[in-house]
Amino acid sequence: MPNVRPLRAPARLALAAALALAACRPPRTPPPDLSLDAAALRDQVLRSQARLRSVSGTARVGVDAPGGSGTVSQFVAAERPDRVHLEVLDFFGNVTVVLVAGEGRFALYDAREKVLYRGAATPENLARLLPVPIPAEDLVAILLGTAPLVDGTPTAAVPGAGFVTLELARGALTQALRVGSDAVVERSSRRVAGGPGPGTYDLRFEIFQQRAGVWFPRQVALRADSPKVKLDLAWKDAEVNGEIDPKLFRLEPPRGARVVDLGGDEVLPGTPPNPFLPPAGADPAGSAPAGGGPPGRE
């Protein structure tokens, strides 16, 4: 019988600690419900994200962008495919900015200056809502806690520890998606020619909860390098897949407002307010007193 040297006490403790740590690590295998065929996995993701159809409620939004930085509380409503309603209250609960988009149209009302801008829902005009120029459909997808997918070719599905990385490509545009159980997207990274130029941004979705039978993230983070933007959205309360009054997605000129009509390719002139940045007189902490909500919303 071979002579086996017993482990000393420190060695036994180190071995026990290593075994305990290994037992706590997540399995180095992907979720069993996900396909490792790239095309099939993309279809799973599309079906999963399509289950999130609408959201409405209040959110705390922090932005660090070239036009300024700050945190505000906002009422947000979004509905597929391209309908958005957003409004900002000042410290006293008064509406300072309302932005509406839907069916290819865009309107932004600056209540302080009593000016209504309206025109096409171009990515440049919608950048007044999200300081990154993206189509209305992509903006709605992000507000719903889902990742806009590159309309391209699925090139790879790489298994990881508790997730699968799905890779998509269309010409120079590529996207890498971290996909978890139930085909829920946890991370998304878009790149143009492999670099951080215009049209690239990263998304991170966190604190998933079951709402209306679907997984909904309470927190969304967006990062872009061109322009340099950091945006963090945390829902205070959110109704998922509920009925939203269609009137929220239409904005008629308020009485006494000056109307500025924009051409098809024309962007907003001057420096209208960015709804994701604190209005003058807002609470620096981004809070507003209870009550004093805008007309047309209970």
C-alpha positions as CSV (number, residue, x, y, z in Angstrom):
1,M,0.0,0.0,0.0
2,P,1.5,3.3,-1.0
3,N,2.6,5.7,1.7
4,V,0.1,8.7,1.6
5,R,1.2,11.8,3.5
6,P,-1.7,13.3,5.3
7,L,-2.6,17.0,4.6
8,R,-1.6,19.5,7.2
9,A,-4.4,21.6,8.8
10,P,-3.8,24.7,6.6
11,A,-3.8,22.6,3.5
12,R,-7.1,20.9,4.5
13,L,-8.7,24.2,5.2
14,A,-7.6,25.5,1.8
15,L,-8.9,22.4,0.0
16,A,-12.3,22.7,1.8
17,A,-12.5,26.4,0.9
18,A,-11.8,25.6,-2.7
19,L,-14.5,22.9,-2.8
20,A,-17.0,25.2,-1.2
21,L,-16.3,28.0,-3.7
22,A,-16.7,25.6,-6.6
23,A,-20.0,24.5,-5.2
24,C,-21.2,28.2,-5.1
25,R,-20.2,29.0,-8.7
26,P,-23.0,29.0,-11.3
27,P,-23.0,26.1,-13.7
28,R,-20.7,26.6,-16.7
29,T,-23.5,25.6,-19.0
30,P,-26.1,27.6,-20.9
31,P,-29.8,27.6,-19.9
32,P,-31.3,24.3,-21.2
33,D,-34.3,26.1,-22.8
34,L,-32.1,28.0,-25.2
35,S,-31.1,26.8,-28.7
36,L,-27.5,26.8,-29.7
37,D,-28.5,27.3,-33.3
38,A,-28.0,31.0,-34.0
39,A,-31.1,31.5,-36.2
40,A,-33.3,29.5,-33.8
41,L,-32.1,31.5,-30.8
42,R,-32.8,34.7,-32.6
43,D,-36.4,33.5,-33.2
44,Q,-36.7,32.7,-29.5
45,V,-35.5,36.1,-28.5
46,L,-37.9,37.8,-31.0
47,R,-40.9,35.8,-29.5
48,S,-39.8,36.5,-26.0
49,Q,-39.5,40.3,-26.6
50,A,-42.7,40.5,-28.5
51,R,-44.6,39.5,-25.3
52,L,-43.8,43.0,-23.9
53,R,-46.3,45.2,-25.7
54,S,-46.7,48.3,-23.5
55,V,-45.6,50.0,-20.3
56,S,-46.7,53.1,-18.4
57,G,-45.8,54.6,-15.1
58,T,-43.3,56.8,-13.4
59,A,-39.5,56.4,-13.6
60,R,-36.4,58.0,-12.2
61,V,-34.1,59.0,-15.1
62,G,-30.5,60.1,-14.9
63,V,-28.6,61.4,-17.9
64,D,-25.1,62.5,-18.5
65,A,-24.9,63.9,-22.0
66,P,-23.2,66.7,-24.0
67,G,-26.2,69.0,-23.4
68,G,-26.1,68.6,-19.6
69,S,-26.6,66.1,-16.8
70,G,-29.1,65.5,-14.0
71,T,-31.8,63.2,-12.7
72,V,-35.6,63.8,-12.9
73,S,-38.8,61.9,-12.3
74,Q,-40.9,61.4,-15.3
75,F,-44.2,59.8,-16.4
76,V,-43.5,57.5,-19.4
77,A,-45.9,55.5,-21.6
78,A,-44.7,53.4,-24.5
79,E,-46.5,51.0,-26.8
80,R,-45.4,49.0,-29.8
81,P,-44.6,49.6,-32.5
82,D,-43.6,53.3,-32.2
83,R,-45.8,55.2,-29.7
84,V,-44.2,57.2,-26.9
85,H,-45.5,59.7,-24.4
86,L,-43.2,61.4,-21.9
87,E,-43.7,64.3,-19.6
88,V,-41.6,66.1,-17.0
89,L,-42.8,67.9,-13.9
90,D,-41.0,70.6,-12.0
91,F,-40.5,70.7,-8.3
92,F,-44.1,72.0,-7.8
93,G,-45.7,69.3,-9.9
94,N,-46.3,71.5,-12.9
95,V,-45.8,70.0,-16.4
96,T,-42.8,71.6,-18.1
97,V,-42.2,69.4,-21.1
98,V,-44.4,66.9,-23.0
99,L,-43.1,64.8,-25.8
100,V,-45.3,62.5,-27.9
101,A,-44.4,60.3,-30.9
102,G,-46.4,57.8,-32.9
103,E,-47.3,56.7,-36.4
104,G,-44.4,58.6,-37.8
105,R,-45.3,62.0,-36.2
106,F,-43.5,63.9,-33.4
107,A,-44.5,66.7,-31.1
108,L,-42.7,68.4,-28.2
109,Y,-44.4,71.1,-26.1
110,D,-42.3,73.5,-24.0
111,A,-44.8,74.7,-21.4
112,R,-42.4,77.4,-20.1
113,E,-42.0,79.0,-23.5
114,K,-45.5,78.0,-24.7
115,V,-44.1,76.6,-27.9
116,L,-45.2,73.4,-29.7
117,Y,-42.7,71.8,-32.1
118,R,-44.1,69.2,-34.4
119,G,-43.0,67.2,-37.4
120,A,-41.7,63.8,-38.5
121,A,-40.5,61.3,-35.9
122,T,-37.0,61.3,-37.2
123,P,-34.2,59.9,-35.1
124,E,-32.7,63.4,-34.8
125,N,-36.0,64.8,-33.4
126,L,-36.4,61.8,-31.1
127,A,-32.9,62.5,-29.8
128,R,-34.7,65.2,-27.7
129,L,-36.1,62.3,-25.8
130,L,-33.1,59.9,-25.7
131,P,-29.8,61.7,-26.4
132,V,-28.9,59.1,-29.0
133,P,-30.5,59.3,-32.5
134,I,-32.4,56.1,-32.9
135,P,-35.7,55.2,-34.7
136,A,-39.0,55.4,-32.8
137,E,-39.4,51.6,-32.9
138,D,-36.0,51.1,-31.2
139,L,-36.8,53.8,-28.6
140,V,-40.1,52.0,-27.7
141,A,-38.2,48.7,-27.5
142,I,-35.7,50.1,-25.0
143,L,-38.4,51.7,-22.8
144,L,-40.1,48.3,-22.7
145,G,-36.9,46.8,-21.4
146,T,-36.0,44.9,-24.6
147,A,-33.1,45.2,-27.1
148,P,-33.7,46.4,-30.6
149,L,-32.2,43.6,-32.8
150,V,-30.0,44.2,-35.8
151,D,-32.0,43.1,-38.9
152,G,-29.2,40.9,-40.2
153,T,-27.8,37.5,-40.2
154,P,-27.4,35.4,-37.1
155,T,-23.7,34.4,-37.2
156,A,-23.1,32.6,-33.9
157,A,-24.6,31.3,-30.6
158,V,-21.8,30.8,-28.1
159,P,-22.7,29.0,-24.8
160,G,-21.7,30.6,-21.5
161,A,-22.2,30.2,-17.8
162,G,-25.9,30.6,-17.5
163,F,-26.4,32.4,-20.8
164,V,-25.8,32.2,-24.6
165,T,-24.1,35.0,-26.6
166,L,-26.1,35.6,-29.8
167,E,-24.2,37.4,-32.5
168,L,-25.9,39.2,-35.4
169,A,-24.4,41.1,-38.4
170,R,-25.6,43.3,-41.2
171,G,-22.7,44.7,-43.2
172,A,-20.4,46.7,-40.9
173,L,-23.0,46.7,-38.1
174,T,-22.7,43.9,-35.6
175,Q,-24.6,43.1,-32.4
176,A,-23.7,40.8,-29.5
177,L,-26.6,39.8,-27.1
178,R,-26.3,38.1,-23.8
179,V,-29.4,35.9,-23.6
180,G,-30.6,34.3,-20.4
181,S,-33.3,31.8,-19.5
182,D,-36.7,32.3,-21.2
183,A,-34.7,34.0,-24.1
184,V,-34.5,37.2,-22.0
185,V,-31.9,39.7,-23.3
186,E,-29.7,40.8,-20.4
187,R,-27.0,42.8,-22.4
188,S,-26.7,44.2,-25.9
189,S,-23.7,45.7,-27.6
190,R,-23.9,47.3,-31.1
191,R,-20.8,48.2,-33.0
192,V,-20.2,49.7,-36.5
193,A,-17.0,48.3,-38.1
194,G,-16.0,47.1,-34.7
195,G,-15.6,50.6,-33.3
196,P,-17.6,53.0,-31.0
197,G,-18.6,55.4,-33.7
198,P,-22.1,56.9,-34.4
199,G,-24.9,54.3,-34.3
200,T,-23.2,52.2,-31.5
201,Y,-24.4,51.8,-28.0
202,D,-24.6,49.3,-25.1
203,L,-27.7,48.3,-23.2
204,R,-27.9,46.6,-19.8
205,F,-31.1,45.3,-18.3
206,E,-31.3,44.4,-14.6
207,I,-33.7,43.5,-11.7
208,F,-36.1,41.4,-13.7
209,Q,-39.5,40.8,-12.2
210,Q,-42.6,38.9,-13.4
211,R,-45.2,41.4,-14.6
212,A,-48.3,40.4,-16.4
213,G,-46.7,36.9,-17.0
214,V,-43.6,38.3,-18.6
215,W,-40.1,39.2,-17.3
216,F,-39.7,42.9,-17.1
217,P,-36.5,44.7,-16.0
218,R,-36.9,47.5,-13.5
219,Q,-33.6,49.1,-14.5
220,V,-32.2,50.0,-17.9
221,A,-28.8,51.5,-18.6
222,L,-27.6,52.8,-21.9
223,R,-24.0,53.8,-22.8
224,A,-22.8,55.4,-26.0
225,D,-19.5,56.9,-27.0
226,S,-20.5,59.0,-30.1
227,P,-22.1,61.1,-28.7
228,K,-20.9,60.4,-25.2
229,V,-24.1,59.5,-23.3
230,K,-24.9,57.7,-20.0
231,L,-28.6,57.1,-19.3
232,D,-30.0,55.2,-16.4
233,L,-33.8,54.5,-16.1
234,A,-35.2,53.0,-12.9
235,W,-39.0,52.4,-12.8
236,K,-40.7,53.5,-9.6
237,D,-44.0,51.9,-10.7
238,A,-44.9,50.4,-14.0
239,E,-47.9,48.7,-15.5
240,V,-46.9,46.2,-18.1
241,N,-49.1,45.2,-21.0
242,G,-52.0,47.3,-19.8
243,E,-54.4,49.3,-21.9
244,I,-53.1,52.8,-22.6
245,D,-55.5,55.6,-23.7
246,P,-54.7,56.4,-27.4
247,K,-55.1,60.1,-26.6
248,L,-51.8,60.0,-24.7
249,F,-50.1,59.5,-28.1
250,R,-51.6,62.6,-29.6
251,L,-50.7,66.2,-28.7
252,E,-52.9,69.1,-29.9
253,P,-51.6,72.6,-29.5
254,P,-52.6,74.0,-26.1
255,R,-54.5,77.3,-26.1
256,G,-52.2,80.2,-26.7
257,A,-49.2,78.1,-27.8
258,R,-47.0,79.1,-30.7
259,V,-46.7,76.2,-33.2
260,V,-43.5,75.5,-35.1
261,D,-43.9,73.1,-38.0
262,L,-40.8,71.2,-39.0
263,G,-40.1,69.9,-42.5
264,G,-39.5,66.2,-43.2
265,D,-35.7,66.4,-42.7
266,E,-35.6,69.5,-40.5
267,V,-34.4,69.1,-36.9
268,L,-35.6,71.2,-34.0
269,P,-34.2,74.7,-34.2
270,G,-32.5,76.4,-31.3
271,T,-32.3,74.6,-28.0
272,P,-35.7,73.2,-27.0
273,P,-35.6,71.4,-23.6
274,N,-34.4,67.8,-23.4
275,P,-37.1,65.9,-21.4
276,F,-34.4,63.7,-19.8
277,L,-32.6,66.7,-18.3
278,P,-33.9,68.6,-15.2
279,P,-36.0,71.6,-16.0
280,A,-35.2,74.9,-14.4
281,G,-36.5,74.9,-10.8
282,A,-36.5,71.1,-10.6
283,D,-35.6,69.3,-7.4
284,P,-31.9,68.3,-7.8
285,A,-32.8,64.9,-6.4
286,G,-35.3,64.4,-9.2
287,S,-38.5,64.4,-7.1
288,A,-41.7,66.2,-7.3
289,P,-44.4,66.7,-4.7
290,A,-47.5,64.5,-4.9
291,G,-50.4,65.7,-6.9
292,G,-50.5,68.4,-9.5
293,G,-50.5,66.0,-12.4
294,P,-51.1,67.1,-15.9
295,P,-54.6,67.2,-17.5
296,G,-55.7,64.1,-19.3
297,R,-54.0,61.6,-17.0
298,E,-55.4,60.3,-13.7
